[in-house]
């Protein structure tokens, strides 16, 4: 997997004390577990990881690799179609062979840290990051060189980036989500790639479809050193508190209060949602970092803050079977009744992931058994559907 290409980022994460924890939290949208998988036992957080920040399932690298494979397949199909047209006795308009590289089909999908990308174990949703085709339009795909530049930036391929730029690829080319090569490089902490792209004129302020730029992606991964490098390399003033936010995210991944920005006052970026779809308090809740939860709330974190899927930190604690997090959030005023986008309460997410300890905490704090989600399912019914009969009996 070309580990050396990612060695620098791993060193940065390890230095922050966060290496082992980046993979710990599972996003509530990442899929349901079953009793067959976990033998009806509570799922340990470290066993829930299906997302790898750099090269694993759902990472930007794998997503773009999948997109390239899709493009290559489409190219082969189009070339076969061209040959068929040439051989057809009925004639028709022929597609020039030299044009066959600038075509393509619909944008792909996949999940996401970074994402997905990047990110950490947490991801924005099960849909994840799309393929790097321009505008996600079947009739307007990224040219071959632009696509290759996006892929090289995501992999940390310095020589590939240089070659694609020399071949005429646009330094600010976009994928279907309007991410640029610089966004990919920043999200993965590839400072040498950042150096080459900015030297070629890459704009760090270009935003993706959700309004996030390269700074947002690096900070949202807790890559403090990368954020600092990008700010200095582009002579950008840190008026959006990117360094502060990166420090906060790093501390929440590491579960280490000492890594939080210095001081005791409210943090300007404390309730910002990362490109991967979580605020710092969501991450801390999923990690079971009670000390960090307390510190974040004291510094201005909203305990019932929702992400793009209307999930609160309590939802994340429930999904990741973190009874300590759930108890701490409830002490700080977390709402035990709040439903997310699909109408699932924290108790329902506990049921879906066989989080028995959290379910007991929620029931002791007034969680209602008979509430149904948008599919008309109670928590007990959802546990039963997944084969978690022990938890189902508790919830009935």
Long-range contacts (C-beta under 8 A, 24 or more apart in sequence): 1-55, 2-155, 5-155, 5-156, 5-157, 6-54, 6-55, 6-156, 6-188, 8-189, 8-190, 8-191, 9-54, 9-188, 9-189, 9-190, 9-223, 10-54, 12-189, 12-223, 12-225, 12-226, 13-222, 16-222, 16-224, 16-250, 16-253, 16-254, 16-259, 17-254, 17-256, 17-259, 18-222, 18-250, 18-253, 18-254, 18-256, 21-253, 21-254, 21-255, 21-287, 22-53, 22-113, 22-120, 22-121, 22-253, 23-49, 23-51, 23-52, 23-53, 23-120, 23-121, 24-49, 24-121, 24-286, 24-287, 25-120, 25-121, 25-122, 25-283, 25-286, 25-287, 25-316, 25-320, 26-50, 26-51, 26-121, 26-122, 26-286, 26-319, 26-320, 27-51, 27-121, 27-122, 27-123, 27-124, 27-125, 27-277, 27-278, 27-316, 27-319, 28-309, 28-311, 28-315, 28-316, 28-319, 28-340, 28-349, 29-123, 29-124, 29-125, 29-126, 29-309, 30-111, 30-123, 30-126, 31-126, 32-352, 32-353, 32-386, 33-352, 33-353, 33-354, 33-386, 34-386, 34-387, 35-354, 35-386, 35-387, 35-388, 35-389, 36-387, 38-354, 40-354, 40-387, 40-388, 40-389, 40-390, 41-354, 42-321, 42-354, 42-355, 42-356, 42-357, 43-321, 43-353, 43-354, 43-355, 44-321, 45-286, 45-287, 45-288, 45-320, 45-321, 45-322, 48-121, 48-320, 48-353, 49-121, 51-111, 51-112, 51-113, 51-115, 51-116, 51-119, 51-121, 51-122, 51-123, 53-113, 53-114, 53-117, 53-118, 53-119, 53-120, 53-121, 53-221, 54-118, 54-188, 57-111, 58-110, 58-111, 58-112, 58-115, 58-116, 58-123, 58-128, 58-129, 59-112, 59-113, 59-114, 59-115, 59-116, 59-117, 59-118, 59-119, 60-114, 60-115, 60-116, 60-117, 60-118, 60-129, 60-154, 60-184, 60-187, 60-188, 61-154, 61-155, 61-188, 62-110, 63-108, 63-110, 63-112, 63-116, 63-117, 63-128, 63-129, 63-130, 63-131, 63-132, 64-131, 64-132, 64-150, 64-151, 64-154, 64-155, 64-175, 64-184, 65-151, 66-108, 66-110, 66-131, 67-107, 67-108, 67-130, 67-131, 67-132, 67-133, 67-147, 67-151, 67-175, 68-147, 68-148, 68-151, 70-105, 70-108, 70-131, 71-104, 71-131, 71-133, 71-141, 71-144, 71-147, 74-103, 74-104, 74-105, 75-100, 75-101, 75-103, 75-104, 78-103, 101-143, 101-144, 102-141, 102-143, 102-144, 103-141, 104-133, 104-138, 104-141, 104-142, 105-138, 105-141, 106-133, 106-136, 106-138, 107-131, 107-133, 107-136, 107-137, 107-175, 107-176, 108-133, 112-276, 113-187, 113-220, 113-221, 113-276, 114-187, 114-188, 114-217, 114-221, 114-275, 114-276, 115-275, 115-276, 115-277, 116-276, 117-184, 117-187, 117-188, 117-217, 117-275, 117-276, 118-187, 118-188, 118-217, 118-220, 118-221, 118-276, 119-187, 119-220, 119-221, 119-276, 120-221, 120-222, 120-253, 120-276, 120-283, 122-276, 122-277, 122-278, 122-282, 122-283, 122-286, 123-276, 123-277, 124-275, 124-276, 124-277, 124-278, 124-307, 124-308, 125-277, 125-308, 125-309, 129-177, 130-175, 130-176, 130-177, 131-175, 131-176, 132-175, 132-176, 132-179, 133-175, 133-176, 134-173, 134-174, 134-175, 134-176, 135-174, 135-176, 135-178, 136-176, 136-177, 137-176, 142-173, 142-174, 142-175, 143-169, 143-173, 145-169, 146-170, 146-173, 147-173, 149-173, 149-181, 150-175, 150-179, 150-180, 150-181, 150-184, 152-181, 153-181, 153-182, 153-184, 153-185, 153-190, 153-193, 153-197, 154-181, 154-184, 154-185, 154-188, 156-185, 156-188, 156-190, 156-192, 156-193, 158-192, 158-193, 158-196, 161-193, 161-196, 161-197, 162-196, 165-196, 165-200, 171-197, 171-200, 171-201, 171-202, 172-201, 172-202, 172-203, 172-206, 177-208, 177-209, 177-210, 178-206, 178-207, 178-208, 178-209, 179-208, 180-206, 180-214, 182-206, 182-214, 183-208, 183-212, 183-213, 183-214, 183-217, 185-214, 186-214, 186-215, 186-217, 186-218, 186-223, 186-226, 186-230, 187-214, 187-217, 187-218, 187-220, 187-221, 187-275, 189-218, 189-221, 189-223, 189-225, 189-226, 191-225, 191-226, 191-229, 191-230, 194-226, 194-229, 194-230, 194-233, 195-233, 198-233, 198-234, 204-230, 204-234, 204-236, 205-236, 208-275, 210-275, 212-275, 215-240, 215-242, 216-242, 216-274, 216-275, 217-275, 218-242, 218-246, 219-243, 219-245, 219-246, 219-249, 219-274, 220-245, 220-249, 220-274, 220-275, 220-276, 221-246, 221-249, 221-274, 221-276, 222-246, 222-247, 222-249, 222-250, 222-251, 222-252, 222-253, 223-250, 224-250, 240-269, 241-267, 241-268, 241-269, 242-269, 244-268, 244-269, 245-269, 245-272, 248-280, 248-296, 249-274, 249-280, 249-283, 251-280, 251-292, 252-280, 252-281, 252-283, 252-284, 252-287, 252-289, 252-292, 252-296, 253-283, 253-287, 255-284, 255-287, 255-288, 255-289, 255-291, 255-292, 256-292, 257-291, 257-292, 257-295, 260-292, 260-295, 260-296, 260-299, 264-298, 264-299, 265-299, 266-299, 266-300, 267-299, 267-300, 270-296, 270-299, 270-300, 270-301, 271-300, 271-301, 271-302, 271-305, 273-307, 273-308, 277-307, 277-308, 277-309, 278-307, 278-316, 279-305, 279-307, 279-313, 281-305, 281-313, 282-307, 282-311, 282-312, 282-313, 282-316, 283-316, 284-313, 284-325, 285-313, 285-314, 285-316, 285-317, 285-320, 285-322, 285-325, 285-326, 285-329, 286-316, 286-317, 286-319, 286-320, 286-322, 286-325, 287-320, 287-322, 287-325, 288-317, 288-320, 288-322, 288-324, 288-325, 289-325, 290-324, 290-325, 290-327, 290-328, 293-325, 293-328, 293-329, 293-332, 294-328, 294-332, 297-332, 303-329, 303-332, 303-333, 303-334, 304-333, 304-334, 304-335, 304-338, 306-340, 309-340, 309-341, 310-339, 310-340, 310-341, 311-340, 311-341, 312-338, 312-340, 312-346, 314-338, 314-346, 315-340, 315-344, 315-346, 315-349, 317-346, 317-358, 318-346, 318-347, 318-349, 318-350, 318-353, 318-355, 318-358, 318-359, 318-362, 319-349, 319-350, 319-352, 319-353, 319-355, 320-353, 320-355, 321-350, 321-353, 321-354, 321-355, 321-356, 321-357, 321-358, 322-358, 323-357, 323-358, 323-360, 323-361, 326-358, 326-361, 326-362, 327-361, 330-361, 330-365, 336-362, 336-365, 336-366, 336-367, 337-366, 337-367, 337-368, 337-371, 339-371, 339-373, 342-373, 342-374, 342-375, 343-372, 343-373, 343-374, 343-375, 344-373, 345-371, 345-373, 345-379, 347-371, 347-379, 347-395, 348-373, 348-377, 348-378, 348-379, 348-382, 350-379, 350-391, 351-379, 351-380, 351-382, 351-383, 351-386, 351-388, 351-391, 351-392, 351-395, 352-382, 352-383, 352-386, 354-383, 354-386, 354-388, 354-391, 355-391, 356-390, 356-391, 356-394, 359-391, 359-394, 359-395, 360-394, 363-394, 363-395, 369-395, 369-396
